[in-house]
Amino acid sequence: FNNVIPLALYVSLEIVKVGQLLMLNSDVEMYHAETNTPARCNTNTILENLGQVGYIFTDKTGTLTENVMKFRKLSIAGTAWLHQPDVDLEAEGAEDSSVDTISEDKGGGPRISTQYIRADALVDDYVQSPTSLGRPSMAHSRAPSARRSSSQWRSTGRPDHVQPDVTTKELLEFIALRPHSLFARRAKDYILAMALCHTCLPEIRDGEVEYQSSSPDELAIVRAAQELGYTVVSRTSSNITLRHASDAGGNGKDMTFDILDVIEFSSHRKRMSIVVRYPDGRICIICKGADSVILPRLKMANLALQKAQDVRRSADLEHELLRKSEQQEPRISTGGRASLSLRRSIGITRHAPGPSTRPQAADRSQSFEASNKMGKSGDLLRPSINIRTASFESPPASPTTLAHHTPEKFAFLDDPAIADDSAVFTRCFKHLDDFATEGLRTLLFAQKFISEQDYRAWKKNFDEAATSLTDRQEKIEAAAETLEQSLTLVGASAIEDKLQQGVPETVDKLRRANIKIWMLTGDKRETAINIAHSARICQPVSDLFTLDVTKGDLHGQLVALSEDLHSGSVHSVVVVDGHSLASIERSPDLTAQFYAVVPFVDSVICCRASPAQKALMVKTVRSQLRKSGSRMGHGLTLAIGDGANDLAMISASHVGVGISGKEGLQAARVADYAIAQFRYLQRLLLVHGRWNYVRTAKFILCTFWKEMFFYLPTAMYQRYNGYTGTSLYEMASLTVFNTLFTSLCVICMGIWEQDLSADTLLAVPELYVYGQRNMGLNLVKYAAWMFSAACQGVLAYWGVWAGYVWFAHSSDQGLFAVGDLAFTLGVVWINYKCFILETHHKSAIVMACFFITFSGWWAWNGFLSSIYARAPSPYAVRDGFSKTFGADWVWWLTLVVMTTVFILMETVFRTLQRSMILAGLWRWPWIRKEDDVCADEWRLELWQELEKDPALDG
C-alpha cells in the first residue's frame, strides 16, 4: 500500500499545515492596530476545524465587551445616583479641565491637590467614637422644585432609558452640607467600602497615582472611590492608607486602616471580603459580591430575599407585557433591538412603597421618568481632578447654618424610608434590576462590625484552616462562611462595559452561517439578557424561555419549553442561571431532557455560571455531537474567551479561541487561536475556516487521486510481464515522482487555494455550510474521486498501448519508451488538473510552481538520457529521449491526444457539476425558509455575489 498511501503524504501534509498557519498569521485584516496585536495560530493540527464549527460558546466580559470598566451608577439607602465625571469633563470642555499632580509635601509623602471639601465631614465618624444613629431634625419637606438633570451619559444597552437626575457631584455636595445626617453616614459607609474592599495596589509614577489590579472591576471601583473623595495612597500586607483633601490648599488628612484578613474572591464563592480595623479601633468585615450570594448573608436575609423575589416577579411581568406589546406593533426594522422605553409607559408599579414613604420623596429618589439637561450651576465650581478625582467646593458656612439652609433639591433625602429596611431593600433591588437591564455589571456591598473577642475566636479557626495540609480551600471557605453572616446592606454599584466594535454584525453573520451562539457568563441574568440583545444574540422577535429552579419543578419547565418550541418560533432563546444548571447537572434525567430540548433553540444564555459549569456544558455538547443520530446537528464546538476563568471552557472544545485582552494573555496562549477582537472571528471562520477546510480536503483528495491514477497502469502491466513485479516506469524517475514532479501541485493547492474570494464568503455567510456538512471530504466524495482516478488510469494505460505500442510506425516500442510515455502523461495530466483545473486562485506563486514542475520533467528526461550507461537493460535509457522515441512524432501525438481527451472529459464533467451546484443553491433548505419575505431579494443578492466572484470563472 506504499504506492496508494505514500509516505510523502505525511511530510507534505505538515508542510501544508505550516503554510496555512503562516497565511493565517499574516492576514492584515485581522490585525488590531490600536493594541498592535495580529491574529496568531498556536497549533497547526486543526486548522481545517475552523471551517466546520456549528456551536460557539462565548464569554461576555472582555470577549463581547471591551473590558474597559467605568463606574456609572450606585444605589445608597434606596436612592440611585449617576456617576459620570468623564462625561462632565467632556461637556465642560477640555480647556477647563486640569490634571492635578501628587507632589511631595514637607513630610515627604504624596500630596493631592484638589479643591476644598471639608474632610472632617467625611471622616469624623471614623476617627472618633461611634455617634448616635438618630436622625437630626430637618425642616419639613417642601414641594420638590422642578427637577434638573446633568445626565449626559446614555446606556448603550438602552440608549432611550432616562437616567437619574441626581449625580455623585450632588451627593458630595450634600455630604459636605449635612455630614451627620443618616443618609450622609450611609453614603460614607458605602464610599469607604469601595475604597477598602479590593486588592488594588497603588503606585506613584511621575507624581500621579496609578493602580495595579488583576480585576478591571476593582480598578473601576477604586477609581470611583478616588473620584468620590477617598484616594488609596498606600497599601501593604498589613494596612491601607486613604487620603482626603481637607482644605483649599490641598492638604490631605490620612486615615490608616489595619488589614487583619483578606478572604479572596473565587468563582465558587462569587464574593470577596476584607477584615479591617478602623482608626477608632473598631473591627469591620466588608463584603462585596453578586446579589445571589450577598442576599442570603444579610442580617434580614428572609426579608431581603422576599423583596428581591417581589421585584423579580414584577420585572418579569413587565417584560412579558412589553414583549406582547412589541409583537402587536408593526415592525419597521429587524436590524436592532426594539425600544425598551415602553417599560416606563406600561404603568406597572415595580414595587409598592412602604407606608411611610412620601410620594414626592419616592418620586425624587427614583427619578427615572424625566430628564432635563442642567447648565452649569452658579454655586458649584468645576472641580479640579487628580487622576479622575473630582472634589466639589461647597459654600463656606458653619454646620449649623448649613443645616438650616439645605437646598430644596435635597429634600428627598429627608425621606423616612431611608431608615426603613424594607423600603430600602425594595428600592435597592429595583435599582439592581434597572442597572442590569441597561447591561451594567452589578455588585452588592455589605458590612458588619464585630467585637475583638469574636474576631479572635474566628481568627483562630481561620488560621487553622489556612495552615491545614488537607482540603485547605474547602476549610478556608467554611471558616469564611461563619464570618460572612448577618451583614448590613451598604449599597449597590453598576459598572459599564461597552460592546466591542462590530460585535452585532459579527453575530448576525455567524447566525447566517448556521452557527448557534451560546453565551456563558458569570453576570446577573438581566445584564446577560441586555448584552445579548445589544449583541443581537437575541433578536427583537426572539421568544425568551427562562429555566429557573426557584420557580418550581424543572422537569415541568422543560416539558413546557419543548411544547412551546414545537409549536413554532421565529427565533428562540433559552436563559438558564448557574443555580438551575447545577440542579440539571445533578440529575441524569434532567440532563438528558435539557440536552434533548436545546438543539431546537437558536441560542442559549447561561448566567451566573462558574468556570466548571462552562466547561461541563461545552463537554456535554461536544459529546452529544459525536453520537450517531444526535439532534445537535452538524459542526464542531468553538469556545472563545479572554480570561483565566475561560481556560477550562476553551480546553474542552474542539476549537479554542483566545482574546488578547486586558485580563492578560492566559487564554490567548492556551487557545488554539488568538485574536484581538471578537469581530475578527467572522473572518477567522467564514474566510480562513472555509479556505483551510477546502485546502485540506482538496490536498487529501488530489493526493489519493494522483496515486491511484499514476500507479494503476503499472498494476495493469503486471498481466503482460507474468506478474514478475517489473515496473512500467523507470526506477530513478519513480523514486522522485512524489518529491519532484507531483508535490508542488498538491502543496500549492493546500496552502494558497481560495475557491471563493473573501468578499464573497463574508457577504454570503451561508456558504460556510460547505464545511459544517463535510461536503468537501466525505466517503461519497472520496469514492467519486477514486472512481475517476481508476477510469482515467485505465484509459491512460490502454490509450498509450493503442496509440503508441500497437502503432506500426513507432520507432521504439521498448519498455522504457512506453513507460516514459505513460509517466509523462501522468505528470502532465496530474499537474494540469491540480494547477489549472482544481486551483481557483492562480497566483503568481502557483503559476511559477506549475512552470517549474512542468519544465523540470523535461529537464529530467534529458538528464536521464545523458547519464545512463549503454549496458543492456530492460530500460534502454541512454539517448532514448534525445534521439530515439523523443524524436518520434507518434510518441508526441499520443501524448497530446490523450491529454486532450482527459481535458475534454474533465471540462464536460465540471461544467455539468457546476450547473447542478449553482441550481441547487436556491434549494438549500438551511439557507432560507420558503415563507421568507426576503427570499427573492436574498437570492438575487447571492447570485450577484457569486456571479462577480473571479473564482467561479476559473
N, C-alpha and C positions, 0 to 999 in steps of 0.2 A: 504493500500500500504506500510505499515511499513516493511512488510516482503520482498517485492520486492526491495524497495529502503530503506535500513536500515539506521538508524541514525548513526551507526558506520562508514558509508561511509565518512561522513564529517570529523570525527575525524581521520580516517585512512588516508584520503587524505592529511590532514595537516601534519601528521607525515611523509608521503611520500615526500611532498614538502620540509620539513625541511631536510630530509635525502638527497634529491637531491642537495639542497643548500650546505650542508656540503661536499658532494662529489665533487662538482664543486670547492668550495673554497680550497680544499685540493689537487688539481691537481698540482703536482710539475712541470709538463710540461708547465704550463702557469705562472711559477714563474720567474720573471726577477731579476737575481742575482745582476746586476750592481746597481740597484736602490732599491734592497730589497723590491720589490713590487710583491705580489701574486695577482692572479685573485680574484675578490670579487663580490659576488652577493648581491645586495641591496634589493631584493624582492624574495619572494617565491611563487608568484601567477602566473607568466607567464613563468615558466621555460620551458614548452613544446613549447612555441613560438619560441625558438631558433632553433627548428627543422623544421620550416615552413616558413623561410624567403625567399622572392622572389626578393626583391629590397633592395639594400644597398645604403644609401646616406652618403657619406663620405666627411668630411672636408679635406683640404690638409695640411696646415701648422700644424705641431705637431701631425697629425694623420697619414698621409702617410710619412711625413718627420720627421726628428729628432728634429726640432725646435731648433737646435743649429746654430745660425746665425753667419756667417762670412762675413765681408765686403770684397768683391772681386774686384769690378771694379767701376770706376767713369768716368763721362764724363764732361769735363770742356771746355768751349769755342770751342766745336766741336772736341775735342781730347779725345781719350779714354786711360785710364791708368789702369794697373793691380796692385792690392794691395795684396801682399802675404807675409807678414812678417813671418808668421808661417812656410811657405814652405821654405823661405830663411834660417831660423834658422835650420831647419832640414837638409837642404842640406849642410850647412856650418859646421855642427857638433855640438853636444851638448857641447863638451868640450870648444868650443869657445864662447858659449853664457853665458851671465851673467845677473842676475836679479838685477836691481838697486833698492834700497830701498829708501823710503822717510824718511829722518831723520829730526830732529829738528835743524833749524838754529839759529843764535843768536837772531833773532827776535821772536823765539818761534813757527814759522809756519813750515809747511812741506816743505822740500827741495827736489827737484827732481834732482838726479844726472844723467845727460846724457852727451853725447859728444857734442862738441861745434857746435852750429848753431847760426848764428847772429840773435837774436830775433828782433833787430831793423829793420832788413829787412822784418820781418813779421808783425810788429806791428806799424811801423811809420805812416802808413796810418790811424790808428785808434786812436792814442793818439795825433795826430796833426790835424790841419785843413785839409779839403779835398784838394788834389792837382789836378793839371790838368790831364785830362784823355788822353792827347795827347800821341801818341806812341813815345818813344825815338827812336832816329835814331839807326839803326843797319847796320852792314855790309851786303852787298848784299848776297843773298842766294847762297850758293855754292852747287855743286852737292853732294847729300847725300852720305855719306860713307856707306860701307857695314853695313847693319842693324844687330844689335845684339838683342838677347832676353835673359833675365834672367828668362823667364817664365818656371816654373816647374809645376805650378798648372794646372790641367785639369778639365774641366767641367764634372760632372757625367752625365749630360743630353746629352752632345755632346763631348765625350772624344777626338774625332778626330778633333775638331774645333781648328784652330790655334789661339793662344791668341795674344794680343797686345805685341809688343816688347819693350814697354816703361812701366816702373813701377813707383810707387809712390816714390821709392828711388831716381829715376832720377828727379821726379817732385820736391822733396825737394831740390835737388842739383841745379836745375835751379832757384828756388825761391831765394836761397842764392846767386847765381851768378848775377841774374837780378831782384832784388827786386822791381824795379819801372817800369818794363815793363808792357804792357797791360795784357798779359797773367798772369803774376805773381799776379797782383792785382785781377784778376778774380779768380785765384786759391785760394788766401787768402780769398776772399768773400765766396767761397764755403766751405773751411775748417772751417771758423768761423760760418757759418750757421749750419754745422754739430755739432759744439761744443756748440751752444747756443739753437737751436730749439729742445728741448727734455724735458722730465720730470724726468730724472735720478737724483738720489741723491747720491753724493759721500760720502764714509766713509773711514776713515783711520784706518786700523787694522794691528797691528804689523809692522807699518812703510810702509804699502803698501796701495795704493788706490784701493778700491773696490766700485762698483756701484750697487745700488739697483734700479730696474726698473720693471714695470709690463709688459713691451713690450720687447721681445728679439731683435726686430729690432732696437729699440732705443739704447739698450745696445751695439749692434754691431756697430752702427754709432758713439756713444760716444767713444768707444774704438778705432775705426779707427781714429777719430779726435785726440785722445791722441797719437796714433802712427804717426800721421802726424804733431805733434808738439804742439797741444793745449791740455792741461790737465785740466779738470774741478776739481778743488781742494776744492771748497766750493760752496754751493748753499743754499740760504734761500728763503723765500717767496718774498723778495724784491730785491735780487741781486744774481748774479752768478759771480764767480771769476775763471778766466782762468790763467794758468801759462805756460810760455815757457822758456826753458833754453837759456841763453844769452851768456855764455862763457864756456870755457873748464872746469872751476872749478865747474860747475853745478849750479851756482846761477841763479835763475829764475826771470823773470820780470812778475809781476802780473798785470792783467787787470781786472777791476771790471765793470760789466755791470749791470745797474739797470733794473730789471724786472718790467715793467709797467703793462702788462696784459698777460695772457695766455688764448688762446682760444683752449680748449682741443679737441682732436680727438674724433670723434664719427662715428659709422658705417654709419650714414646718410651723414655726411659732407665728410668723407673719406680724411680728411686733418687735420693738426694741425698748429696753428700759435702762435707766441710769439712776443710781442712788447717790445723792449729793448732800453735803452738809452746808446749810446756808451760813452766811456771815454771823447770824444771831445764834447759831448753834443747832437750829432745828434740822432734822433729817427728813429728806423728802425723796420719794420714789416718783419719777416721771416716766410715763409710758406713752409711746406713740405706735400706731399701727392701723391695720384695717378695721373698719367698723365691725366686721363679723367676729373679730377676736377681742375687741375692746368692750363692746356692749355687755357680754356675759360677765365681765370682770368689774363692772361698776358697782358702786355701793347700793344703788337701787336698780339692780340688774333686771328684775322682773318687770318693773315699770318701764325701764328703757326699752326692753325687748318688745313689750306690748305696744309702746308708742311707735317703735320702728316698724312693726307689722302693720299698724293702722296707716301710717304714712305710705308704706309699700302698697297696701291694698288700694288706697285712694289713687296712688300714681298709676297702678295697673289699670284701674277702671278708667282713668282719664286717658291713658294711652289707647285703650281699646275703643273708646268713643272717638278719639282722634282718628284712629285707623279707619273706622267705619265712615266717618265724615269725609275722609280723603277718598275712599272708594266711591262715594257718591258724587264727588266733584269731577268735572271734566278735566282730563289731564292735558296740559299744554306741552309738557316735555317730559321725557323719561330719562333725561341725562343726569339729573341730580335728585337730591332728596327733597321731598315735599316740605313746605314750610311748616315749622312747628309752632308758629305764632298762635295757632288755634288753641294751644294749651291754655292760654290766658283768656280765651273768649268762650270757652265751653261753659264756664260758670260753675265748675265744681270746686267746692272748698276742700282743699287737700287735707286740712286738719281743723278740728274745732278748737278755737281758742279757749283758754282757761276762763273760768268765771270771773276772775279778777282782771282780765285783760280789757283795757280800754280801747275802743275802736280806733281812735286816732293814733294811739301808740302802736297798736298792732299793725296798722296800715303803714306807719312810718318804718317800723323795724323790718318789714318785708318789702320794702319799696322796690317792687318789680313791675309795677303797672305803667309807669310813665317816666320818661327821662327827658329833661331839657338841658342842653349844654349850658354850663355856667361859665361866665367870663372870669377873669382874674378878680379875686376878692381884694378889696382895698385894704382890709385889715389883716390879710395874710400875705407875708412876704415870701417870695420864691426861695426855696431852700438851697443852700449850698449842699453839695453832696460829697461824700468821701467813699468812693467805690460803691456807688449806688446807695449811699446812706443819705437819707433825707430827714432833716430835723426842721421843725417849723417853729418860727418865733411866735410867741404868744404875747399879748399886750401886758406890759409890766404892771402888776397890781398885786395887792395882798390877797391871800386865800379867802379872807372874809369878804372882801369886795367882790372877788370872782364868784363866790357862792351866790351872791345876790344879783349878779349880772350875767348869769349864764344865758347865752344866746338861745332864742326860742327854737332854733333848728335842732337843738339837742334835747328838746322836751320829751321825745320818745324814749330817751334813756332813763327817764324817771318812772318808767312803767313798772308797776309792782310785779308784773310777770317775770321780770329778771330774777326775782328771788323765789319764783315758783319752779321747782324742779320739773314738774310735769309739763308746764308750758315751755320751759327751756328745752326739754327733750324733744317735744313735738316740733318746735321751730328749728332746732339744730338738725334733726333728721330730715326735715323738709328741705333745709338748705343743702344737706348732703345729696339728696335726690336731685335738686336743681343743678348743683355743681356737676354731678355725674352725667346728667342728661346733656350738659354742654360739652361733654368729652373731657372734663377736667379730672385729674387724679386726686383722690381724696384720702385724707388721713384724719384720725381722731387723736386728740391729746387728752391724757388723764393723769391724775397725780393723787398722792396721799402723803400725809405726814405721819411718821411713826416715832415711837419713843426710842431712846437709847437702849433700853433693856430689850425691847422687841427686836431691834436691829441686831444686837449682839447674838441673840438666840438664833436668828435666821442666818447670820453670817457664819456661825459655826457649822450649820448644816450645808451651807453653800460651799464652804471651803472643803468640807469632806467630799462633796460631790465633785468639785473641781480637781481634786487630787486622787480620785478613785482610779484604779487600774482597769476596771471593767465597767462597761456601759456608762462611760463618763458623760457623754452628751445627754443621754436619757435622764441621768440623775441631776445634771445641771438644770435641765428643763423642768424637772419635777420640783426642784428647790425653788426655781424662779416662779413656778405656778403658785406656790404658797404665799409669795410676797405680792404678786400682781393680782390682788383681790381687794374688793371694797374700795375701788378707786373713785375719785370725783371727776366728773367730766369737766375738762377745761375749755375745749373748743375744737373746731374742725378747720382744716386747711384744704385749699384747692389749688392745684398746680397745673399750669397749662403746658401741654406738649403737642405742638402742631404736627400735622401730617407732613410727610416729606413731599417734595415736588414730584408730580407725576404719578402718585400712588393710585388715584381713582382711575386714570386712563389705563394704567397697567393692569389693574384688577379687571376692568372691562375686557381687555384683550385676552387675558388669561381665561376668563369665563367663556369667551367666544371660542377659545381653543379647546373647549370641552374639559377644562381643568376645574376641579372643585377646590374651593379655598376654605380651609378651616382656620379660624383664629383662636389661638390658645394663649391666654393672658392671665396674669395674676390680679388684674384690676377689678374694680367693682363692676357689677353687671350693667348698670346704666351707662357707665363710662365706656365699657366694651361695646355696647349696642350703638352708642352715639358715634364712636370711631368707626364702627362697621358701616354705618350709614354714610359717614363722610368719605370713607374709602370705597364705597359702592359695593362692599361685600353684601350688604343689604340694599335691595332696590326699593324705590318708592312703592312698588306693587307687592313687595315681599310679605308673606304671611309668617309672622314670628311665633314659634311654638316654644314655650318655656317649660323645661323639666325642673321641678323644684320639690325636693323631698319634704320640705316644710308644709307643702300644700296638700299632702295626702299620699296615697299609695302610688308608687312609681310605676307599678305594673299597669294600673288603670290608666295613668297618664300616657304610657307608651302605646297602649291599645287605642286610646282616643286619638293619639297622634297618627298612628298607622291608618286609621279610618279617614282622618282628615286628609292625609296625603293621597290616599287612593281616590278620594272624591275629586281630585284635580286642583292644581295650584299653579299659577304662572311662575312664581318663584317662592321657594320655602326656605326658611332658616330655623334651625333648632338652637336654642340657647340653654346651656346647662352649666351649673356652677360646680365648683370643686367638691362641695359637700355632697351634692346629689350624685356626682360622678363617683365619689368614693362608695356611696351606697350601691351603685350599679356594679362597681368592680367587685364588691364583696359577695355578690350573688351571681352564680354562673347563669341562672335562668334570666336574670335581668340583663346581664352582659350579652347573652345571645339575642335577647329581644331587642336591645338597643342597637346592636350592630346589624340586625336584620331590618331595622327601620331607617337608619341614617343613609343607606345607599339611595334612598328615594328623595332625599333633601338636596338642595343646591349648595348650602353652606352650613357650617356648624360653628357656633361661638361658645367657647368654653372659658368661663371667667372664674376668678379666684382659684386657678389651677396651680398646683405645685409642679416643680420640675419633674418629679417622679410620675405624676399623673400625665403630664405632657408626653413623656417618653413611652408610657404604657399605652396611651391612645395610639401613638404612631405605630408601635409594635403590633398592636391588635389589628389595625387596618392593614398593615403590611402582610400579616399572616392570613388575613381574610382574602387578600388579592391572590395568594398562592393557591387557594382552594379551587378545585375544578367546579365550574358552575356557580361560582360566587356572584352575588348580586352587586358586589362593589364595583364591577365594571372593569374597564381596561386601564392600563397605565401603572406607573410606579409611584412611590411616595417621595416627596421632597419636603424637607424641613428647613426653615430659614429663621435665623435669629442672630442676635448681636452680643449676647452676654454669656457669662459663665453658667447661668441658670438654664441656658438653652442647649448646653453641650449634650446632655442625655438625649434630648429630642433629636438633635442633629445626628447623633451617632446611631440612633435607632432606625433612621430612614434609609431608603435606597440611595438617595442623593442628599448630601448636606451642603447648605449654602450659608456662609457666614457673612455678616455685615461688619465691615471695618468701622466700627462706631466709637462713641465716646466712652463706652464701658470697657474698653480695652480690645485686645486682639485675640482673646482666647477662642472665640467662635471662629474668627477668620483663619486661625491657624489650624484648628482641629477639623474644620469642614473640608469637604472635597473642593469647594469653590469659594472664593471670596470676592465680594463686590462692595462698592462704597454706598450705593443707594438701592432701595427696593425697585425703583423704576428700571434699573438695568436688568432686572430679572426677565422682563419680556424679551429683550434681545438675547439674553443668555439661553432661554428656552426656545423661543419661536425661531430664532435665526441659527445660532450655533448648535442648539439641540437638534434641529431638523437637519442641518448640514452634516453634523458629525454622525448622526444616525444613518443618513443616506450614504455618506462616505464609507463608513464601516461596512454597511450592508453590501454596497457595490464592490468593495475591496474583496470581501469574502466570496461573493458570488462569482466575480470575474476570476479570482484565483482558482477556484474549483472548476470553473468552466474551461479555462485555458489548459488546465492539466488534463481534463477529460478529452478535450478536442485534440490536444497535441499527442497524447500517448495512445489513443485508440488506433490510429493507423499502424503503429509498430506492433500492437497486440494482434491486429488482423493479419499482419505479415507472418506471424508465427505459423500459420497454417501452411504456408508455402516454403518454410525452411525446416519442416519436420519437427517443429516445436523444440528447436535446439536452443532457443534463447538468444539467437542472433538479433541484434538490434537493427532496425531500419535506418537509424541515424548514426552518424559518425560520433565516436565516443567523446572526443575532446569538445565538440560542439554541444553534445548532450550534457556534459558536465557544467557548462557555463550557461545553459539555457535559461534557468530561473534567475541567475545572477546578473548576466549582462544584457540579455535580449528581451526579457519579459518582466523585469522587476520594476522598471521605472513607470511602465504603463499603469500598473495597479497602485504603486506607491503615490504617483501624482494624483490619481483619482481619489485615493484615500485621504490626501492632505488638502487638495485645492478644489475639489469638486463642489459646485454650487448648482443644484438642479433648478432652483428658483432664486431670484435676486432677493436681497434683504428687504428692499422696499415692498416687494410683493408679499413676502412672508409676514411682515408687520402689518400690512394693510388688510390681509386676509388671514387672520389667525386660525380660521377653520382648517387650513391646510396642515396644521400641526397634528391632526388626527392620523396622518400617514404613519407616524412613529408609534402613537398610542396603540394602534391596532396591528402593529407589526406587519404593515403592508410592504415594507422594504425587504424583509428577510423572514420567511416562514417556510414551512415544509412544502407547500404548493409551489411557491416561487422557486425554491431550490430545485424541486423536481422538474419544473419547466426549463430552468437553465441547464440542468444536466441532460434533459431530453434534447434540447437544442444543440448542446455540445456533442452528444452522441450522433445525431443526424449529420451535423457538419463534419465530424470526424470520419464517418463512413463515406460521405460524399467526397471528402478530400482524398481519401485513400483510392477509391475507385476512379475519381477524376484524374489523379496522377497516373494511375495504371492505364486508363483508357487513352488519355491524351498524349502520353509520352512513351510508356513501355510497349504498348500494342501498336504504336505508330511505326510504320516500316522505315520512315526516313530519319528517325532519331539516330544521332551519331554515336551515342554512348548509352547503353542500357544496363550498365553495371550498377552494383548495389549503391555505390557512393553517389552516382549521378541521380538515381531515382530517390534515394534517401535525402540528398541535398535539396531536391526539388520539393519534396514533402516538407522538409524542415523550413525551407524558405517560405513556402506557402503558409505554414503555421506562424512563423514570425511576422510576416507581413499582415496576415489577417488578424492575429491577436492584437498587434499594436494599432492597426487601423480601427478595429472595433472599440478598443478601450480608449484610445486617444481621441478619435474623431466622432464615433457614434455614441458612446456611453458618457463621455465627458461633455457637459454642457458649458462649463466655464473654461473656455480655451484661452488661458492667459499666455503671456509670452514665455513663462517658465514651462508651461505644459507643452507648447509647440516646440520649444527648444529641446525638451526631452524626447519628443517624438522624432525630431530630426536627428538627434544624436543616436538614438536606438536604431532607427531605420538605416542610416548611413553606416553605423557601426557594424551591422550584419554583413554588408557588402565588403567592408574592410576586413572583416574576419575571414570571409571566403577567400579573398586574395591572400591573406596571411597564411591560411592553411595550404593553399595551392603552392606556395613557395617554400614552405619549411618541411613538408612531408618527404620522407625518403622514397626512392624508387623501388624499394624491395617489393616482391609480390605480396599482395594482401587483398582480402575481400573488398577493402576500401582503397581503390586506386585514386588517391587524392592528388598526388603530385601533378601539377599543371592541368588538373581537370577543369577547374572553373575558368582558368585563363585561356586554355587552348582547346579543350575538348567540348564538353556539354555546355560550357559557358558561351561558346560561340555558336551554339545550335539554336536556330530560330524556333524550332519545335518546343524546346525546353522553355523558352521565354513566353511563347504563345500559350502554352499550357498554364503557366503561372498567371498570366494576365486574365485568361478566360475564367479560371477557377476563382480568382479574386473578384472578378466582376460578378460572377454568379452569386458568391456569398454576399456581396454588397447589395445586389438587387433583392435577394431573399430577405436580408435584414431590413432593407428600406421598406419593402411592402409590409412586412410584419409589424414594424414600428409605426408605420402610418395607420394601419388598422387599429393597433393597440391605442395609439394616442387619440384617435377619433372616438373610440369607445370610452376612454377615460374622461375626455372633455364632455362627452354627452352624459356620462354618469355623474358629473359634478352636481348637476341640477337635481339629482335624485338622492343625494346623500341625506338620509333621514336624521343624522345627528347634527346637521348644519342649521336648518331652519324648518320650523313646522309649516305644514301646508296652509294653516289658517293664519300665518303671519302676514299682517297687512303690509309689511315692508319687504316681503319676499321678492317681489318683482324688481323693486329698486335694488335690493341686495344682489340679486342675480346679475343685473346689469353692471353693478359695481365690480363684482367678481370677474365677470367676463372682460371688462375693461382692464383690470389689473393684470389678468393672465395674458391678455392679448398683447399688452405692451411690454411684457417680460421678455428680454432678449433670449433667455434660456429656452423658451418654447420654440424659438426659431432655429435652435441648434439641432 
